[in-house]
């Protein structure tokens, strides 16, 4: 696979223990620097594809590579290229948004001296500048999911590919559409207007 390919999925299959086949030989290729969208109804397998790519779901067959790193033979290297912004709240609600983003940068080896100003800029761009030192639990649900949820996936300097499910946040959409967060972006949603707004 060329280094110009961010994500390559070939004949991906996932069959759950109850016999449900969520993925039936899915193949796709996302060029580096591209905005790519997975659009489909609930149950189409979008989340299973993302989960498999990130190592959260065990595949039944096929191959997945992220920037040339196979998720089976080089799982650590593959995951180091990914920043996942999920649809659920996945951080400590008692922490401040600023601390959440700074600590996430640390997971990718970003020193605090670099992470703090970058986190402040990200949160300001996302409309949370005045609330970055408040407890996250005090934010509205949409801000917790779509705005505080974006920087942990996109605020580090290492990931080249960020996997995002868009939420109803104009600030988040603007940040993504301006290409501020990564070289390659993969969106997944069942809402057509979200995809066509960004992709």
N, CA, C and O of each residue as an XYZ file, in Angstrom:
796
protein
N       0.840     -1.200      0.000
C       0.000      0.000      0.000
C       0.872      1.245      0.000
O       1.867      1.311      0.721
N       0.511      2.198     -0.781
C       1.249      3.446     -0.871
C       1.087      4.255      0.403
O       0.054      4.189      1.070
N       2.150      5.039      0.741
C       2.081      5.902      1.917
C       1.062      7.011      1.719
O       0.713      7.720      2.662
N       0.577      7.161      0.466
C      -0.433      8.172      0.187
C      -1.838      7.667      0.516
O      -2.823      8.373      0.297
N      -1.925      6.460      1.035
C      -3.209      5.885      1.427
C      -3.349      5.933      2.943
O      -2.545      5.348      3.669
N      -4.368      6.631      3.410
C      -4.575      6.753      4.852
C      -5.185      5.484      5.434
O      -4.739      4.991      6.470
N      -6.193      4.966      4.773
C      -6.893      3.788      5.278
C      -7.226      2.850      4.137
O      -7.797      3.260      3.126
N      -6.865      1.587      4.304
C      -7.213      0.577      3.309
C      -7.887     -0.597      3.999
O      -7.325     -1.204      4.911
N      -9.096     -0.907      3.554
C      -9.860     -2.036      4.077
C     -10.139     -2.975      2.921
O     -10.632     -2.559      1.873
N      -9.819     -4.248      3.118
C      -9.978     -5.217      2.043
C     -10.747     -6.448      2.533
O     -10.296     -7.154      3.435
N     -11.909     -6.692      1.930
C     -12.739     -7.873      2.208
C     -13.012     -8.054      3.700
O     -12.908     -9.160      4.231
N     -13.358     -6.966      4.360
C     -13.584     -7.004      5.810
C     -14.907     -7.693      6.142
O     -15.964     -7.349      5.612
N     -14.811     -8.671      7.034
C     -15.981     -9.445      7.452
C     -16.079     -9.436      8.976
O     -15.073     -9.574      9.671
N     -17.292     -9.275      9.485
C     -17.536     -9.382     10.916
C     -18.836    -10.135     11.151
O     -19.910     -9.692     10.743
N     -18.725    -11.274     11.810
C     -19.887    -12.061     12.202
C     -19.892    -12.183     13.718
O     -18.939    -12.693     14.308
N     -20.957    -11.717     14.343
C     -21.052    -11.756     15.798
C     -21.439    -13.153     16.279
O     -21.888    -13.991     15.496
N     -21.259    -13.390     17.573
C     -21.501    -14.708     18.156
C     -22.931    -15.186     17.956
O     -23.190    -16.389     17.921
N     -23.864    -14.241     17.824
C     -25.276    -14.622     17.645
C     -25.614    -14.930     16.184
O     -26.767    -15.195     15.844
N     -24.585    -14.890     15.326
C     -24.792    -15.214     13.925
C     -25.047    -14.037     13.011
O     -25.091    -14.200     11.792
N     -25.215    -12.851     13.578
C     -25.450    -11.653     12.767
C     -24.168    -11.262     12.041
O     -23.118    -11.092     12.661
N     -24.264    -11.122     10.725
C     -23.115    -10.716      9.922
C     -23.207     -9.222      9.662
O     -23.965     -8.772      8.803
N     -22.434     -8.471     10.406
C     -22.483     -7.006     10.309
C     -21.750     -6.491      9.077
O     -22.159     -5.497      8.477
N     -20.673     -7.165      8.703
C     -19.888     -6.760      7.543
C     -19.700     -7.968      6.633
O     -19.324     -9.050      7.083
N     -19.969     -7.762      5.339
C     -19.914     -8.867      4.379
C     -18.926     -8.559      3.263
O     -19.316     -8.363      2.112
N     -17.659     -8.517      3.609
C     -16.636     -8.299      2.594
C     -16.489     -6.862      2.156
O     -16.413     -6.583      0.959
N     -16.446     -5.943      3.108
C     -16.320     -4.510      2.795
C     -14.895     -4.179      2.365
O     -13.931     -4.600      3.006
N     -14.769     -3.426      1.280
C     -13.465     -2.951      0.810
C     -13.563     -1.470      0.483
O     -14.514     -1.031     -0.165
N     -12.589     -0.712      0.928
C     -12.535      0.711      0.593
C     -11.124      1.219      0.803
O     -10.323      0.614      1.517
N     -10.837      2.341      0.168
C      -9.520      2.954      0.297
C      -9.691      4.457      0.414
O     -10.364      5.078     -0.408
N      -9.078      5.040      1.439
C      -9.165      6.476      1.689
C      -7.796      7.097      1.438
O      -6.847      6.783      2.157
N      -7.665      7.966      0.442
C      -6.374      8.614      0.178
C      -5.965      9.535      1.322
O      -6.824     10.104      1.996
N      -4.684      9.683      1.540
C      -4.189     10.609      2.546
C      -4.640     12.021      2.217
O      -4.588     12.442      1.061
N      -5.078     12.743      3.221
C      -5.528     14.110      3.036
C      -6.958     14.251      2.579
O      -7.423     15.362      2.324
N      -7.668     13.136      2.471
C      -9.029     13.164      1.945
C     -10.063     13.291      3.057
O      -9.814     12.933      4.209
N     -11.221     13.806      2.685
C     -12.415     13.835      3.537
C     -13.319     12.735      3.003
O     -13.868     12.869      1.910
N     -13.482     11.661      3.744
C     -14.222     10.493      3.273
C     -15.405     10.257      4.195
O     -15.276     10.388      5.412
N     -16.554      9.912      3.633
C     -17.763      9.750      4.432
C     -18.370      8.364      4.265
O     -18.494      7.852      3.153
N     -18.747      7.767      5.397
C     -19.538      6.543      5.405
C     -20.968      6.951      5.722
O     -21.247      7.437      6.819
N     -21.854      6.762      4.789
C     -23.246      7.165      4.973
C     -24.140      5.936      4.850
O     -24.053      5.190      3.875
N     -24.992      5.733      5.838
C     -25.892      4.590      5.790
C     -26.823      4.572      6.976
O     -26.577      5.271      7.960
N     -27.889      3.791      6.913
C     -28.855      3.731      8.000
C     -28.282      3.023      9.226
O     -27.229      2.390      9.158
N     -28.983      3.138     10.331
C     -28.582      2.420     11.534
C     -28.511      0.927     11.231
O     -29.396      0.370     10.582
N     -27.459      0.298     11.703
C     -27.302     -1.126     11.478
C     -26.592     -1.491     10.194
O     -26.474     -2.671      9.865
N     -26.116     -0.493      9.459
C     -25.458     -0.769      8.178
C     -24.026     -1.270      8.342
O     -23.448     -1.818      7.403
N     -23.452     -1.085      9.531
C     -22.092     -1.552      9.780
C     -21.044     -0.463      9.893
O     -19.851     -0.753      9.982
N     -21.483      0.798      9.889
C     -20.529      1.910      9.951
C     -19.692      1.871     11.230
O     -18.467      1.975     11.186
N     -20.366      1.722     12.356
C     -19.662      1.706     13.637
C     -18.780      0.478     13.761
O     -17.720      0.542     14.385
N     -19.190     -0.624     13.187
C     -18.373     -1.842     13.222
C     -17.081     -1.636     12.442
O     -16.022     -2.103     12.863
N     -17.156     -0.942     11.311
C     -15.954     -0.639     10.529
C     -14.996      0.216     11.350
O     -13.797     -0.059     11.406
N     -15.533      1.256     11.985
C     -14.696      2.143     12.799
C     -14.112      1.384     13.977
O     -12.922      1.506     14.269
N     -14.945      0.599     14.657
C     -14.476     -0.170     15.815
C     -13.377     -1.142     15.446
O     -12.413     -1.309     16.193
N     -13.515     -1.783     14.303
C     -12.497     -2.719     13.839
C     -11.194     -1.990     13.523
O     -10.114     -2.450     13.893
N     -11.297     -0.865     12.843
C     -10.117     -0.085     12.486
C      -9.345      0.359     13.725
O      -8.114      0.380     13.725
N     -10.072      0.711     14.772
C      -9.447      1.210     15.998
C      -9.040      0.099     16.964
O      -8.449      0.374     18.008
N      -9.348     -1.147     16.627
C      -8.989     -2.253     17.507
C      -9.978     -2.503     18.618
O      -9.666     -3.219     19.569
N     -11.171     -1.930     18.522
C     -12.197     -2.112     19.547
C     -13.109     -3.292     19.242
O     -13.802     -3.794     20.126
N     -13.106     -3.730     17.990
C     -13.933     -4.859     17.552
C     -13.030     -5.851     16.820
O     -12.255     -5.463     15.947
N     -13.133     -7.126     17.177
C     -12.348     -8.158     16.498
C     -13.030     -8.554     15.195
O     -14.199     -8.938     15.194
N     -12.313     -8.464     14.104
C     -12.879     -8.827     12.808
C     -12.893    -10.340     12.634
O     -12.152    -11.065     13.297
N     -13.749    -10.796     11.734
C     -13.827    -12.220     11.417
C     -12.986    -12.568     10.202
O     -12.609    -13.726     10.022
N     -12.688    -11.588      9.372
C     -11.889    -11.823      8.184
C     -11.548    -10.534      7.495
O     -12.140     -9.494      7.786
N     -10.593    -10.585      6.574
C     -10.186     -9.395      5.848
C      -9.000     -8.707      6.492
O      -8.480     -9.156      7.513
N      -8.578     -7.603      5.875
C      -7.429     -6.848      6.375
C      -7.759     -5.364      6.473
O      -8.586     -4.841      5.727
N      -7.088     -4.699      7.418
C      -7.229     -3.253      7.606
C      -5.839     -2.681      7.864
O      -5.095     -3.192      8.701
N      -5.497     -1.626      7.145
C      -4.211     -0.953      7.344
C      -4.441      0.544      7.468
O      -5.270      1.113      6.758
N      -3.706      1.178      8.370
C      -3.773      2.619      8.580
C      -2.394      3.204      8.288
O      -1.433      2.941      9.011
N      -2.307      3.995      7.229
C      -1.032      4.549      6.772
C       0.030      3.467      6.650
O       1.175      3.648      7.064
N      -0.371      2.336      6.072
C       0.570      1.255      5.806
C       0.803      0.301      6.952
O       1.539     -0.673      6.797
N       0.193      0.554      8.110
C       0.394     -0.302      9.280
C      -0.809     -1.222      9.451
O      -1.923     -0.763      9.701
N      -0.574     -2.519      9.314
C      -1.641     -3.509      9.441
C      -2.090     -3.606     10.900
O      -1.253     -3.677     11.801
N      -3.385     -3.608     11.137
C      -3.888     -3.618     12.512
C      -3.621     -4.941     13.222
O      -3.694     -5.005     14.449
N      -3.310     -6.001     12.467
C      -3.002     -7.288     13.080
C      -1.525     -7.436     13.400
O      -1.166     -7.916     14.475
N      -0.668     -7.028     12.479
C       0.774     -7.215     12.667
C       1.464     -6.014     13.307
O       2.527     -6.159     13.911
N       0.866     -4.830     13.179
C       1.426     -3.616     13.786
C       0.325     -2.819     14.496
O       0.097     -1.656     14.162
N      -0.352     -3.425     15.461
C      -1.497     -2.746     16.084
C      -1.155     -1.430     16.773
O      -1.925     -0.473     16.704
N       0.011     -1.380     17.444
C       0.372     -0.141     18.140
C       0.634      0.993     17.158
O       0.193      2.122     17.371
N       1.353      0.686     16.085
C       1.655      1.715     15.095
C       0.388      2.183     14.388
O       0.230      3.371     14.109
N      -0.511      1.251     14.098
C      -1.765      1.613     13.428
C      -2.588      2.540     14.310
O      -3.094      3.561     13.844
N      -2.723      2.186     15.584
C      -3.549      2.998     16.488
C      -2.927      4.350     16.776
O      -3.636      5.312     17.072
N      -1.596      4.431     16.691
C      -0.925      5.708     16.933
C      -1.259      6.737     15.859
O      -1.052      7.933     16.062
N      -1.772      6.283     14.722
C      -2.133      7.184     13.631
C      -3.565      7.693     13.737
O      -3.995      8.525     12.937
N      -4.306      7.190     14.730
C      -5.751      7.432     14.780
C      -6.146      8.309     15.954
O      -5.631      8.151     17.061
N      -7.052      9.221     15.710
C      -7.725      9.953     16.769
C      -9.217      9.719     16.587
O      -9.799     10.164     15.598
N      -9.834      9.034     17.520
C     -11.249      8.679     17.399
C     -12.121      9.623     18.208
O     -11.907      9.808     19.406
N     -13.092     10.212     17.555
C     -14.080     11.034     18.241
C     -15.403     10.301     18.138
O     -16.066     10.341     17.101
N     -15.783      9.638     19.202
C     -16.993      8.832     19.191
C     -18.242      9.633     19.468
O     -18.202     10.854     19.622
N     -19.359      8.917     19.529
C     -20.643      9.581     19.762
C     -21.020      9.607     21.230
O     -21.992     10.259     21.613
N     -20.258      8.904     22.056
C     -20.550      8.860     23.474
C     -19.527      9.679     24.244
O     -18.417      9.915     23.766
N     -19.913     10.111     25.447
C     -18.986     10.825     26.324
C     -18.011      9.800     26.889
O     -18.429      8.825     27.513
N     -16.723     10.011     26.676
C     -15.737      9.025     27.103
C     -14.597      9.656     27.895
O     -13.438      9.266     27.752
N     -14.936     10.635     28.730
C     -13.923     11.248     29.563
C     -14.510     11.547     30.939
O     -15.722     11.475     31.140
N     -13.636     11.881     31.875
C     -14.039     12.147     33.250
C     -14.809     13.466     33.329
O     -14.239     14.521     33.051
N     -16.093     13.428     33.704
C     -16.888     14.668     33.741
C     -16.459     15.637     34.838
O     -16.884     16.792     34.852
N     -15.608     15.163     35.764
C     -15.149     16.033     36.838
C     -13.898     16.807     36.441
O     -13.480     17.724     37.148
N     -13.307     16.442     35.321
C     -12.118     17.146     34.839
C     -12.505     18.388     34.050
O     -13.621     18.499     33.541
N     -11.579     19.300     33.961
C     -11.773     20.495     33.150
C     -11.503     20.145     31.686
O     -10.647     19.307     31.402
N     -12.222     20.777     30.756
C     -11.949     20.538     29.333
C     -10.475     20.733     28.982
O      -9.917     19.970     28.193
N      -9.848     21.750     29.562
C      -8.438     22.004     29.263
C      -7.575     20.826     29.677
O      -6.694     20.405     28.928
N      -7.823     20.289     30.873
C      -7.025     19.162     31.359
C      -7.253     17.910     30.517
O      -6.326     17.139     30.273
N      -8.494     17.716     30.077
C      -8.811     16.549     29.250
C      -7.993     16.568     27.970
O      -7.403     15.558     27.584
N      -7.961     17.714     27.321
C      -7.259     17.819     26.040
C      -5.748     17.734     26.230
O      -5.059     17.072     25.453
N      -5.234     18.396     27.253
C      -3.789     18.357     27.521
C      -3.343     16.932     27.837
O      -2.318     16.477     27.329
N      -4.107     16.223     28.677
C      -3.742     14.857     29.039
C      -3.802     13.930     27.833
O      -2.980     13.023     27.699
N      -4.778     14.158     26.953
C      -4.873     13.334     25.752
C      -3.636     13.517     24.870
O      -3.127     12.556     24.293
N      -3.166     14.748     24.775
C      -1.946     14.988     24.013
C      -0.770     14.208     24.582
O       0.108     13.762     23.844
N      -0.760     14.048     25.906
C       0.309     13.297     26.549
C       0.348     11.843     26.130
O       1.416     11.233     26.094
N      -0.815     11.280     25.812
C      -0.848      9.889     25.360
C      -0.089      9.714     24.047
O       0.388      8.622     23.737
N       0.015     10.795     23.282
C       0.721     10.746     22.007
C       2.134     11.338     22.118
O       2.794     11.572     21.106
N       2.582     11.573     23.335
C       3.935     12.064     23.528
C       4.121     13.551     23.355
O       5.248     14.020     23.198
N       3.023     14.308     23.381
C       3.129     15.762     23.247
C       3.460     16.368     24.612
O       2.683     16.185     25.550
N       4.577     17.079     24.762
C       4.933     17.680     26.059
C       3.918     18.730     26.482
O       3.289     19.372     25.641
N       3.763     18.900     27.792
C       2.768     19.845     28.309
C       3.024     21.264     27.819
O       2.085     22.028     27.595
N       4.288     21.612     27.655
C       4.619     22.971     27.196
C       4.037     23.241     25.808
O       3.755     24.388     25.463
N       3.861     22.195     25.021
C       3.268     22.333     23.693
C       1.773     22.066     23.727
O       0.998     22.694     23.005
N       1.377     21.120     24.580
C      -0.025     20.707     24.619
C      -0.942     21.793     25.176
O      -2.061     21.962     24.691
N      -0.487     22.527     26.180
C      -1.347     23.530     26.828
C      -1.762     24.641     25.856
O      -2.959     24.895     25.719
N      -0.829     25.311     25.177
C      -1.275     26.360     24.237
C      -2.099     25.800     23.088
O      -3.026     26.456     22.614
N      -1.772     24.601     22.640
C      -2.536     24.017     21.546
C      -3.958     23.687     21.998
O      -4.920     23.906     21.263
N      -4.077     23.160     23.216
C      -5.395     22.826     23.753
C      -6.240     24.081     23.927
O      -7.433     24.077     23.623
N      -5.634     25.139     24.408
C      -6.366     26.397     24.588
C      -6.886     26.916     23.260
O      -8.013     27.405     23.174
N      -6.060     26.810     22.220
C      -6.475     27.291     20.907
C      -7.616     26.447     20.357
O      -8.585     26.983     19.820
N      -7.504     25.121     20.488
C      -8.552     24.224     20.013
C      -9.881     24.511     20.701
O     -10.917     24.624     20.045
N      -9.844     24.629     22.021
C     -11.078     24.851     22.772
C     -11.679     26.215     22.452
O     -12.900     26.365     22.399
N     -10.827     27.198     22.241
C     -11.318     28.523     21.850
C     -11.981     28.458     20.479
O     -13.051     29.032     20.275
N     -11.349     27.762     19.543
C     -11.910     27.622     18.202
C     -13.260     26.915     18.231
O     -14.119     27.169     17.387
N     -13.442     26.031     19.203
C     -14.675     25.258     19.309
C     -15.729     25.933     20.184
O     -16.765     25.338     20.482
N     -15.466     27.166     20.593
C     -16.450     27.910     21.367
C     -16.449     27.618     22.849
O     -17.416     27.943     23.539
N     -15.375     27.006     23.363
C     -15.311     26.678     24.790
C     -14.212     27.458     25.509
O     -13.796     27.093     26.609
N     -13.756     28.515     24.886
C     -12.674     29.287     25.482
C     -12.974     29.779     26.881
O     -12.097     29.753     27.745
N     -14.197     30.230     27.124
C     -14.553     30.768     28.435
C     -14.899     29.677     29.439
O     -15.067     29.952     30.628
N     -15.004     28.438     28.960
C     -15.391     27.345     29.847
C     -14.321     26.277     29.977
O     -14.570     25.216     30.549
N     -13.145     26.541     29.461
C     -12.112     25.511     29.465
C     -11.625     25.143     30.858
O     -11.037     24.077     31.042
N     -11.862     26.013     31.849
C     -11.438     25.709     33.216
C     -12.604     25.342     34.129
O     -12.439     25.221     35.343
N     -13.791     25.164     33.530
C     -14.943     24.686     34.293
C     -14.960     23.163     34.261
O     -14.305     22.542     33.424
N     -15.717     22.568     35.182
C     -15.881     21.120     35.136
C     -16.669     20.738     33.891
O     -17.637     21.405     33.526
N     -16.249     19.670     33.253
C     -16.913     19.252     32.019
C     -18.372     18.906     32.244
O     -19.194     19.071     31.343
N     -18.703     18.428     33.439
C     -20.083     18.040     33.717
C     -21.027     19.237     33.712
O     -22.242     19.069     33.608
N     -20.472     20.453     33.826
C     -21.303     21.650     33.825
C     -21.657     22.101     32.409
O     -22.505     22.975     32.233
N     -21.015     21.510     31.400
C     -21.299     21.870     30.015
C     -22.592     21.218     29.548
O     -23.045     20.231     30.127
N     -23.174     21.771     28.508
C     -24.354     21.144     27.926
C     -23.955     19.804     27.323
O     -22.779     19.569     27.048
N     -24.930     18.927     27.118
C     -24.621     17.592     26.590
C     -23.993     17.667     25.207
O     -23.088     16.895     24.891
N     -24.471     18.598     24.376
C     -23.902     18.714     23.029
C     -22.462     19.205     23.080
O     -21.631     18.767     22.284
N     -22.158     20.110     24.008
C     -20.788     20.598     24.137
C     -19.862     19.502     24.636
O     -18.718     19.398     24.192
N     -20.357     18.683     25.561
C     -19.527     17.593     26.078
C     -19.206     16.595     24.979
O     -18.066     16.146     24.856
N     -20.207     16.248     24.180
C     -20.005     15.225     23.146
C     -19.235     15.741     21.953
O     -18.241     15.147     21.532
N     -19.708     16.869     21.402
C     -19.185     17.269     20.105
C     -18.023     18.234     20.170
O     -17.213     18.284     19.245
N     -17.920     19.010     21.250
C     -16.832     19.984     21.288
C     -15.687     19.511     22.166
O     -14.535     19.516     21.732
N     -15.989     19.094     23.415
C     -14.927     18.582     24.251
C     -14.481     17.228     23.732
O     -13.353     16.807     23.988
N     -15.354     16.542     23.004
C     -14.998     15.243     22.448
C     -14.083     15.324     21.257
O     -13.371     14.361     20.969
N     -14.074     16.440     20.550
C     -13.235     16.552     19.361
C     -11.749     16.664     19.690
O     -10.960     15.915     19.115
N     -11.322     17.564     20.588
C      -9.893     17.710     20.815
C      -9.173     16.445     21.263
O      -8.052     16.215     20.810
N      -9.762     15.594     22.143
C      -9.036     14.379     22.482
C      -8.712     13.539     21.262
O      -7.685     12.860     21.236
N      -9.569     13.573     20.250
C      -9.289     12.817     19.042
C      -8.397     13.554     18.074
O      -7.717     12.940     17.252
N      -8.398     14.867     18.167
C      -7.711     15.640     17.132
C      -6.635     16.570     17.660
O      -5.926     17.192     16.870
N      -6.495     16.681     18.964
C      -5.606     17.686     19.523
C      -4.152     17.305     19.624
O      -3.320     18.146     19.964
N      -3.822     16.076     19.343
C      -2.427     15.671     19.407
C      -1.740     15.957     18.088
O      -2.398     16.232     17.084
N      -0.444     15.893     18.089
C       0.291     16.201     16.857
C       0.603     14.944     16.062
O       0.938     15.029     14.880
N       0.498     13.769     16.696
C       0.942     12.537     16.058
C      -0.050     11.925     15.075
O       0.356     11.558     13.972
N      -1.343     11.795     15.424
C      -2.236     11.078     14.509
C      -2.318     11.749     13.143
O      -2.457     12.968     13.042
N      -2.230     10.947     12.114
C      -2.369     11.477     10.767
C      -3.791     11.316     10.275
O      -4.222     12.026      9.367
N      -4.524     10.386     10.869
C      -5.883     10.113     10.424
C      -6.811     10.254     11.618
O      -6.584      9.636     12.658
N      -7.837     11.050     11.479
C      -8.792     11.200     12.572
C     -10.137     10.663     12.125
O     -10.624     11.010     11.049
N     -10.736      9.822     12.946
C     -12.025      9.220     12.648
C     -13.084      9.942     13.461
O     -12.999      9.988     14.688
N     -14.060     10.497     12.803
C     -15.008     11.388     13.458
C     -16.439     11.028     13.122
O     -16.753     10.738     11.967
N     -17.312     11.044     14.119
C     -18.741     11.035     13.851
C     -19.235     12.445     14.135
O     -19.170     12.884     15.284
N     -19.729     13.176     13.136
C     -20.126     14.566     13.346
C     -21.336     14.688     14.266
O     -22.253     13.867     14.225
N     -21.321     15.715     15.085
C     -22.442     16.025     15.960
C     -23.031     17.364     15.531
O     -22.481     18.048     14.668
N     -24.137     17.725     16.133
C     -24.802     18.970     15.752
C     -24.143     20.180     16.389
O     -24.767     20.884     17.182
N     -22.900     20.422     16.050
C     -22.171     21.565     16.572
C     -21.552     22.333     15.413
O     -20.626     21.829     14.777
N     -22.032     23.529     15.121
C     -21.454     24.318     14.027
C     -19.962     24.551     14.208
O     -19.209     24.572     13.235
N     -19.527     24.732     15.486
C     -18.109     24.955     15.727
C     -17.283     23.745     15.323
O     -16.211     23.875     14.732
N     -17.801     22.562     15.653
C     -17.091     21.336     15.298
C     -17.018     21.197     13.793
O     -15.959     20.882     13.249
N     -18.127     21.427     13.112
C     -18.158     21.306     11.657
C     -17.188     22.285     11.014
O     -16.467     21.934     10.080
N     -17.174     23.514     11.517
C     -16.275     24.525     10.967
C     -14.825     24.089     11.137
O     -14.020     24.203     10.213
N     -14.502     23.591     12.322
C     -13.133     23.170     12.606
C     -12.705     22.049     11.671
O     -11.579     22.042     11.174
N     -13.597     21.111     11.435
C     -13.291     19.995     10.544
C     -13.161     20.461      9.090
O     -12.229     20.078      8.384
N     -14.103     21.284      8.663
C     -14.127     21.697      7.261
C     -12.921     22.536      6.885
O     -12.546     22.586      5.713
N     -12.305     23.195      7.856
C     -11.125     24.006      7.587
C      -9.853     23.167      7.601
O      -8.760     23.685      7.373
N      -9.997     21.861      7.873
C      -8.840     20.980      7.841
C      -7.874     21.202      8.979
O      -6.678     20.946      8.840
N      -8.388     21.684     10.125
C      -7.498     22.004     11.235
C      -7.031     20.780     12.009
O      -6.055     20.859     12.755
N      -7.715     19.642     11.842
C      -7.472     18.575     12.791
C      -6.620     17.428     12.290
O      -6.017     16.740     13.114
N      -6.531     17.182     11.030
C      -5.779     16.020     10.575
C      -5.566     16.043      9.078
O      -6.174     16.837      8.361
N      -4.700     15.170      8.620
C      -4.467     15.065      7.190
C      -5.610     14.337      6.501
O      -5.918     14.613      5.342
N      -6.231     13.420      7.205
C      -7.315     12.632      6.615
C      -8.451     12.535      7.616
O      -8.218     12.385      8.815
N      -9.671     12.619      7.130
C     -10.831     12.579      8.008
C     -11.866     11.618      7.459
O     -12.238     11.686      6.287
N     -12.325     10.727      8.317
C     -13.364      9.772      7.959
C     -14.589     10.047      8.816
O     -14.552      9.899     10.037
N     -15.668     10.446      8.169
C     -16.916     10.725      8.864
C     -17.845      9.530      8.737
O     -17.825      8.832      7.723
N     -18.659      9.289      9.760
C     -19.710      8.282      9.587
C     -20.975      8.764     10.262
O     -20.962      9.210     11.410
N     -22.067      8.665      9.525
C     -23.337      9.195     10.007
C     -24.474      8.625      9.181
O     -24.268      8.142      8.068
N     -25.683      8.685      9.741
C     -26.871      8.326      8.976
C     -27.636      9.578      8.564
O     -28.708      9.479      7.967
N     -27.093     10.764      8.878
C     -27.742     12.036      8.578
C     -27.124     12.627      7.320
O     -25.969     13.052      7.329
N     -27.890     12.652      6.244
C     -27.368     13.060      4.935
C     -26.821     14.482      4.954
O     -25.739     14.733      4.423
N     -27.561     15.424      5.566
C     -27.135     16.819      5.478
C     -25.810     17.043      6.222
O     -25.047     17.937      5.855
N     -25.525     16.239      7.268
C     -24.246     16.383      7.946
C     -23.107     16.022      7.016
O     -22.108     16.736      6.932
N     -23.263     14.919      6.325
C     -22.221     14.444      5.431
C     -22.003     15.422      4.282
O     -20.858     15.744      3.962
N     -23.066     15.897      3.661
C     -22.915     16.780      2.507
C     -22.430     18.164      2.912
O     -21.883     18.893      2.084
N     -22.623     18.536      4.174
C     -22.100     19.807      4.659
C     -20.578     19.769      4.753
O     -19.904     20.771      4.513
N     -20.047     18.600      5.108
C     -18.613     18.493      5.366
C     -17.831     17.835      4.257
O     -16.734     18.281      3.922
N     -18.377     16.784      3.681
C     -17.583     15.979      2.740
C     -17.478     16.645      1.371
O     -16.846     16.100      0.466
